[in-house]
Amino acid sequence: AQNDDGARFTRNITAIIGLAHHAEEDGTLISQLIGNSIRNLATNRILMALEWRPQSLSDEQLTALRILLREIPDTAYQVNLSVELLMMQDLVQRTFSDDGNGDGLFNPVYSIGQLARFSPRVEPISPLPSRESPVGMLLAPVGALISATRKETTEICETLYRDAQHQSTLPLWQQDFEFEEQFEKRVNASTLAQQKWFLPRLFIPAVAKAGLNRRRGEGNSIAAQTAIALEQFRRAHAGAWPTTMDALVPEFLTAVPKDPHTGDAIKYTLVDGLPTLWSVGNDKIDQHGREPLDANGADDWTWFAGGLTGDDGLTRWNRSPSN
């Protein structure tokens, strides 16, 4: 877009979104988060181009970009923890005994070597004591005494995974991670509790945060599609911006987009004749498009400030933290 080459810009955005899909193909959570970040890069670049050099994109290219974003499936904004579940089940199989009834005891001696393979937070011990050695014979009953059983560990992990996956299918304003919050309090209530839930604490990722991040990617896509519609309206009305979001329907949007944090209509206003598009953000308090001064700020999530020209169109992106 910097070189007013809209065709190249459109091809690059299409390739970036395709790369995001490719990055997620192995199904692991880390791959899904990487794919989400790549998609966010694409949507943020679209927003930046529309603020900085909208004239570099033709009407046809704007339409192509809007369709490209609209066709991203909803599963791209969800988390799939099936691979993590299989990894957890495999680890439990390797580190717990099996009584034949779905239960068993944690064996710390054999587990250390296995855990070191899965987590950089666990230092390997070499040589490992055998279960028949004096050290092994002392550690085994201690581990069985203080650690959750095979069944307890499996059940809590599977419940957390299922709940996290379900929450990620919901829009941000409907998500409720009370189960994860209660689990965090439970496992950190005491030193003994931390030891008992050692494996879940070590290997369950921050699944709630992962689900939130994926859904926030949907917010970026909504922002980019809406900003494109605003620019298309401006071109169709001799440079005039719409006074309300309703003016975009049905010619440029099928419906007024919803704020992903509240479910209410997306926030939009004209300031000195120029548009500002925003979400109320995590705190759900409308600050009328005010942006946070730092990465921990609790102000609004400002998506689009149209009508900026020259380098002024980049200033906001250079000073604002990424949402």
PEFEN-V568885 format. One record per residue. N is the residue number from 1. SS is DSSP state (@ for helix, = for strand, . for the rest). PHI is phi in whole degrees, -180 to 180 (* if undefined). NEAR is the number of other ideal C-beta (glycine too) atoms within 10 Angstrom. Layout:
BEGIN
n=N ss=SS phi=PHI near=NEAR
n=N ss=SS phi=PHI near=NEAR
END
This chain:
BEGIN
n=1 ss=. phi=* near=21
n=2 ss=. phi=-60 near=10
n=3 ss=. phi=-99 near=9
n=4 ss=. phi=55 near=11
n=5 ss=. phi=-108 near=13
n=6 ss=@ phi=-64 near=21
n=7 ss=@ phi=-64 near=13
n=8 ss=@ phi=-65 near=12
n=9 ss=@ phi=-59 near=21
n=10 ss=@ phi=-64 near=22
n=11 ss=@ phi=-63 near=13
n=12 ss=@ phi=-65 near=14
n=13 ss=@ phi=-64 near=23
n=14 ss=@ phi=-61 near=14
n=15 ss=@ phi=-68 near=11
n=16 ss=@ phi=-64 near=15
n=17 ss=@ phi=-68 near=23
n=18 ss=@ phi=-64 near=13
n=19 ss=@ phi=-64 near=16
n=20 ss=@ phi=-61 near=22
n=21 ss=@ phi=-62 near=14
n=22 ss=@ phi=-64 near=12
n=23 ss=@ phi=-64 near=18
n=24 ss=. phi=-93 near=20
n=25 ss=. phi=-67 near=9
n=26 ss=. phi=-78 near=10
n=27 ss=. phi=84 near=13
n=28 ss=. phi=-76 near=16
n=29 ss=@ phi=-63 near=21
n=30 ss=@ phi=-61 near=13
n=31 ss=@ phi=-67 near=16
n=32 ss=@ phi=-65 near=26
n=33 ss=@ phi=-69 near=19
n=34 ss=@ phi=-65 near=15
n=35 ss=@ phi=-59 near=21
n=36 ss=@ phi=-63 near=24
n=37 ss=@ phi=-65 near=14
n=38 ss=@ phi=-66 near=19
n=39 ss=@ phi=-62 near=26
n=40 ss=@ phi=-61 near=19
n=41 ss=@ phi=-59 near=17
n=42 ss=@ phi=-64 near=24
n=43 ss=@ phi=-67 near=26
n=44 ss=@ phi=-65 near=17
n=45 ss=@ phi=-68 near=17
n=46 ss=@ phi=-63 near=28
n=47 ss=@ phi=-62 near=22
n=48 ss=@ phi=-63 near=17
n=49 ss=@ phi=-64 near=23
n=50 ss=@ phi=-69 near=24
n=51 ss=@ phi=-80 near=23
n=52 ss=@ phi=-92 near=21
n=53 ss=. phi=-140 near=20
n=54 ss=@ phi=-62 near=22
n=55 ss=@ phi=-67 near=12
n=56 ss=@ phi=-75 near=19
n=57 ss=. phi=-110 near=24
n=58 ss=. phi=-78 near=13
n=59 ss=@ phi=-59 near=11
n=60 ss=@ phi=-64 near=11
n=61 ss=@ phi=-69 near=17
n=62 ss=@ phi=-61 near=22
n=63 ss=@ phi=-63 near=14
n=64 ss=@ phi=-62 near=19
n=65 ss=@ phi=-67 near=25
n=66 ss=@ phi=-64 near=21
n=67 ss=@ phi=-66 near=11
n=68 ss=@ phi=-58 near=19
n=69 ss=@ phi=-71 near=21
n=70 ss=@ phi=-64 near=13
n=71 ss=. phi=-87 near=8
n=72 ss=. phi=-66 near=18
n=73 ss=. phi=-68 near=8
n=74 ss=@ phi=-63 near=8
n=75 ss=@ phi=-61 near=13
n=76 ss=@ phi=-69 near=18
n=77 ss=@ phi=-111 near=25
n=78 ss=. phi=-113 near=19
n=79 ss=. phi=-109 near=25
n=80 ss=. phi=-120 near=18
n=81 ss=. phi=-106 near=26
n=82 ss=@ phi=-64 near=12
n=83 ss=@ phi=-68 near=15
n=84 ss=@ phi=-62 near=22
n=85 ss=@ phi=-65 near=17
n=86 ss=@ phi=-64 near=11
n=87 ss=@ phi=-65 near=15
n=88 ss=@ phi=-64 near=22
n=89 ss=@ phi=-64 near=13
n=90 ss=@ phi=-66 near=12
n=91 ss=@ phi=-66 near=21
n=92 ss=@ phi=-61 near=19
n=93 ss=@ phi=-60 near=13
n=94 ss=@ phi=-85 near=15
n=95 ss=@ phi=-115 near=24
n=96 ss== phi=-121 near=25
n=97 ss=. phi=-74 near=14
n=98 ss=. phi=-132 near=12
n=99 ss=. phi=-88 near=12
n=100 ss=. phi=86 near=6
n=101 ss=. phi=-123 near=8
n=102 ss=. phi=83 near=11
n=103 ss=. phi=-132 near=15
n=104 ss=. phi=173 near=20
n=105 ss=. phi=-115 near=17
n=106 ss== phi=-73 near=25
n=107 ss=. phi=-113 near=21
n=108 ss=@ phi=-66 near=19
n=109 ss=@ phi=-65 near=21
n=110 ss=@ phi=-71 near=21
n=111 ss=@ phi=-70 near=21
n=112 ss=@ phi=-58 near=18
n=113 ss=@ phi=-65 near=16
n=114 ss=@ phi=-69 near=17
n=115 ss=@ phi=-65 near=21
n=116 ss=@ phi=-63 near=16
n=117 ss=@ phi=-73 near=10
n=118 ss=@ phi=-97 near=16
n=119 ss=. phi=-135 near=12
n=120 ss=. phi=-70 near=6
n=121 ss=. phi=-79 near=9
n=122 ss=. phi=-107 near=15
n=123 ss=. phi=-83 near=10
n=124 ss=. phi=-69 near=11
n=125 ss=. phi=-111 near=11
n=126 ss=. phi=-137 near=8
n=127 ss=. phi=-80 near=7
n=128 ss=. phi=-73 near=16
n=129 ss=. phi=-69 near=17
n=130 ss=. phi=-81 near=12
n=131 ss=. phi=-67 near=13
n=132 ss=. phi=-91 near=8
n=133 ss=. phi=-76 near=13
n=134 ss=@ phi=-57 near=9
n=135 ss=@ phi=-65 near=12
n=136 ss=@ phi=-63 near=16
n=137 ss=@ phi=-67 near=13
n=138 ss=@ phi=-81 near=12
n=139 ss=@ phi=-72 near=19
n=140 ss=@ phi=-57 near=18
n=141 ss=@ phi=-67 near=12
n=142 ss=@ phi=-65 near=12
n=143 ss=@ phi=-62 near=20
n=144 ss=@ phi=-65 near=16
n=145 ss=@ phi=-75 near=11
n=146 ss=@ phi=-97 near=15
n=147 ss=. phi=-98 near=22
n=148 ss=. phi=-62 near=21
n=149 ss=. phi=-75 near=18
n=150 ss=@ phi=-57 near=22
n=151 ss=@ phi=-67 near=15
n=152 ss=@ phi=-62 near=16
n=153 ss=@ phi=-64 near=25
n=154 ss=@ phi=-63 near=22
n=155 ss=@ phi=-65 near=13
n=156 ss=@ phi=-69 near=18
n=157 ss=@ phi=-66 near=22
n=158 ss=@ phi=-65 near=14
n=159 ss=@ phi=-66 near=13
n=160 ss=@ phi=-63 near=21
n=161 ss=@ phi=-64 near=21
n=162 ss=@ phi=-62 near=13
n=163 ss=@ phi=-66 near=19
n=164 ss=@ phi=-63 near=26
n=165 ss=@ phi=-63 near=17
n=166 ss=@ phi=-64 near=13
n=167 ss=@ phi=-60 near=23
n=168 ss=@ phi=-71 near=23
n=169 ss=. phi=-80 near=15
n=170 ss=. phi=-98 near=13
n=171 ss=. phi=-64 near=16
n=172 ss=@ phi=-54 near=22
n=173 ss=@ phi=-72 near=14
n=174 ss=@ phi=-104 near=10
n=175 ss=. phi=-74 near=16
n=176 ss=. phi=-142 near=12
n=177 ss=. phi=-104 near=17
n=178 ss=@ phi=-61 near=9
n=179 ss=@ phi=-62 near=15
n=180 ss=@ phi=-64 near=20
n=181 ss=@ phi=-66 near=11
n=182 ss=@ phi=-66 near=10
n=183 ss=@ phi=-65 near=20
n=184 ss=@ phi=-60 near=14
n=185 ss=@ phi=-64 near=10
n=186 ss=@ phi=-65 near=14
n=187 ss=@ phi=-78 near=19
n=188 ss=. phi=-107 near=12
n=189 ss=. phi=-67 near=11
n=190 ss=. phi=-159 near=10
n=191 ss=@ phi=-63 near=9
n=192 ss=@ phi=-65 near=9
n=193 ss=@ phi=-66 near=15
n=194 ss=@ phi=-62 near=13
n=195 ss=@ phi=-71 near=16
n=196 ss=@ phi=-61 near=21
n=197 ss=. phi=-101 near=22
n=198 ss=@ phi=-57 near=20
n=199 ss=@ phi=-66 near=24
n=200 ss=@ phi=-58 near=19
n=201 ss=@ phi=-67 near=15
n=202 ss=@ phi=-81 near=13
n=203 ss=@ phi=-112 near=18
n=204 ss=. phi=-79 near=20
n=205 ss=. phi=-70 near=16
n=206 ss=. phi=-74 near=13
n=207 ss=@ phi=-66 near=21
n=208 ss=@ phi=-63 near=22
n=209 ss=@ phi=-65 near=13
n=210 ss=@ phi=-62 near=20
n=211 ss=@ phi=-64 near=26
n=212 ss=@ phi=-63 near=18
n=213 ss=@ phi=-63 near=18
n=214 ss=@ phi=-64 near=22
n=215 ss=@ phi=-68 near=24
n=216 ss=@ phi=-66 near=19
n=217 ss=@ phi=-62 near=23
n=218 ss=@ phi=-63 near=20
n=219 ss=@ phi=-61 near=25
n=220 ss=@ phi=-62 near=25
n=221 ss=@ phi=-67 near=23
n=222 ss=@ phi=-59 near=21
n=223 ss=@ phi=-61 near=26
n=224 ss=@ phi=-66 near=26
n=225 ss=@ phi=-64 near=21
n=226 ss=@ phi=-70 near=23
n=227 ss=@ phi=-64 near=25
n=228 ss=@ phi=-62 near=27
n=229 ss=@ phi=-62 near=21
n=230 ss=@ phi=-62 near=25
n=231 ss=@ phi=-66 near=24
n=232 ss=@ phi=-65 near=18
n=233 ss=@ phi=-63 near=18
n=234 ss=@ phi=-59 near=17
n=235 ss=@ phi=-67 near=14
n=236 ss=@ phi=-80 near=12
n=237 ss=. phi=-128 near=11
n=238 ss=. phi=53 near=6
n=239 ss=. phi=88 near=9
n=240 ss=. phi=-89 near=12
n=241 ss=. phi=-83 near=17
n=242 ss=. phi=-66 near=18
n=243 ss=. phi=-84 near=11
n=244 ss=. phi=-141 near=12
n=245 ss=@ phi=-67 near=19
n=246 ss=@ phi=-59 near=12
n=247 ss=@ phi=-68 near=18
n=248 ss=@ phi=-84 near=20
n=249 ss== phi=-103 near=15
n=250 ss=. phi=-100 near=7
n=251 ss=. phi=-65 near=10
n=252 ss=. phi=-114 near=20
n=253 ss== phi=-137 near=21
n=254 ss=. phi=-76 near=9
n=255 ss=. phi=-160 near=11
n=256 ss=. phi=-67 near=16
n=257 ss=. phi=-63 near=22
n=258 ss== phi=-98 near=17
n=259 ss=. phi=-68 near=22
n=260 ss=. phi=-63 near=24
n=261 ss=. phi=-91 near=21
n=262 ss=. phi=-129 near=17
n=263 ss=. phi=84 near=11
n=264 ss=. phi=-82 near=14
n=265 ss== phi=-61 near=14
n=266 ss=. phi=-58 near=20
n=267 ss== phi=-85 near=21
n=268 ss== phi=-155 near=24
n=269 ss== phi=-156 near=13
n=270 ss== phi=-109 near=15
n=271 ss== phi=-121 near=11
n=272 ss=. phi=55 near=5
n=273 ss=. phi=82 near=9
n=274 ss== phi=-112 near=12
n=275 ss== phi=-85 near=20
n=276 ss== phi=-133 near=19
n=277 ss== phi=-121 near=23
n=278 ss== phi=-155 near=24
n=279 ss== phi=-109 near=27
n=280 ss=. phi=-72 near=21
n=281 ss=. phi=84 near=24
n=282 ss=. phi=-61 near=14
n=283 ss=. phi=-80 near=12
n=284 ss=. phi=61 near=13
n=285 ss=. phi=-108 near=11
n=286 ss=. phi=-77 near=17
n=287 ss=. phi=-102 near=18
n=288 ss=. phi=59 near=13
n=289 ss=. phi=85 near=21
n=290 ss=. phi=-72 near=14
n=291 ss== phi=-90 near=18
n=292 ss=. phi=-67 near=17
n=293 ss=. phi=-82 near=11
n=294 ss=. phi=-145 near=7
n=295 ss=. phi=-65 near=9
n=296 ss=. phi=-99 near=7
n=297 ss=. phi=-66 near=16
n=298 ss=. phi=-112 near=10
n=299 ss=. phi=-85 near=18
n=300 ss== phi=-77 near=24
n=301 ss== phi=-99 near=24
n=302 ss== phi=-80 near=22
n=303 ss== phi=-92 near=25
n=304 ss== phi=-148 near=23
n=305 ss== phi=-127 near=24
n=306 ss=. phi=-78 near=19
n=307 ss=. phi=87 near=19
n=308 ss=. phi=-77 near=17
n=309 ss=. phi=-125 near=11
n=310 ss=. phi=57 near=9
n=311 ss=. phi=-69 near=9
n=312 ss=@ phi=-60 near=12
n=313 ss=@ phi=-71 near=19
n=314 ss=@ phi=-101 near=15
n=315 ss=@ phi=-58 near=14
n=316 ss=@ phi=-63 near=17
n=317 ss=@ phi=-71 near=15
n=318 ss=@ phi=-75 near=7
n=319 ss=@ phi=-102 near=9
n=320 ss=. phi=-95 near=17
n=321 ss=. phi=-68 near=11
n=322 ss=. phi=-76 near=10
n=323 ss=. phi=-111 near=20
END
